[in-house]
């Protein structure tokens, strides 16, 4: 069965990065000043963050944006 998520939005490593730090979705949402629902939607690929938010996320994890977000075409 095809992965429809890749067709909807960007793939990302947000869930894993968050888990490595022991943060809940609410913890991350609070740090980013967005709703928990927004974090969930980004993690599941239902919502692509705005460019400023994507850069804030990358900065929060001290990573280049390319290591957090991966375009669907780059995943294969």
C-alpha positions in Angstrom: 0.0 0.0 0.0 1.5 3.4 -0.9 2.5 5.9 1.7 -0.1 8.7 1.2 1.6 10.8 3.9 4.5 11.7 1.6 2.1 13.0 -0.9 0.4 15.3 1.6 3.4 17.0 3.2 7.0 17.0 4.1 8.5 14.1 6.0 10.3 15.1 9.2 12.2 13.7 12.1 10.3 15.8 14.6 8.8 13.0 16.6 12.1 11.3 17.1 13.9 14.5 18.0 11.2 15.3 20.5 11.4 11.7 22.0 15.2 11.9 22.3 14.7 14.8 24.7 11.8 13.3 26.5 9.5 16.1 25.5 5.7 15.6 25.0 3.9 17.2 22.1 2.7 19.8 24.6 6.3 20.5 25.8 7.4 21.1 22.2 4.3 23.2 21.5 5.0 25.4 24.5 8.6 25.9 23.4 7.5 26.9 19.9 4.5 28.9 21.1 2.0 26.8 19.0 -0.8 24.5 19.8 -0.2 20.8 20.6 -2.5 20.0 17.7 -0.1 21.9 15.4 2.8 19.8 16.6 0.8 16.7 16.0 -0.2 17.8 12.5 3.4 18.6 11.6 4.7 15.3 13.0 2.1 13.3 11.0 2.7 15.2 7.8 -0.8 16.7 7.7 0.6 20.2 7.9 3.8 21.8 6.7 5.0 24.5 9.0 5.6 28.0 7.7 9.2 28.7 6.8 9.8 30.9 10.0 8.3 28.1 12.2 10.4 25.4 10.4 13.6 27.5 11.1 12.5 28.0 14.8 12.1 24.2 15.1 15.5 23.5 13.6 17.1 26.2 15.8 15.4 24.7 18.9 17.0 21.3 18.1 20.3 23.0 17.1 20.2 21.3 13.7 20.2 22.5 10.1 16.7 22.6 8.7 17.6 19.8 6.2 18.2 17.4 9.1 14.7 18.1 10.5 12.6 18.3 7.3 12.9 16.1 4.2 11.0 16.8 1.0 9.0 13.7 -0.2 11.1 13.5 -3.4 14.3 13.1 -1.4 13.0 10.1 0.5 12.7 7.9 -2.4 
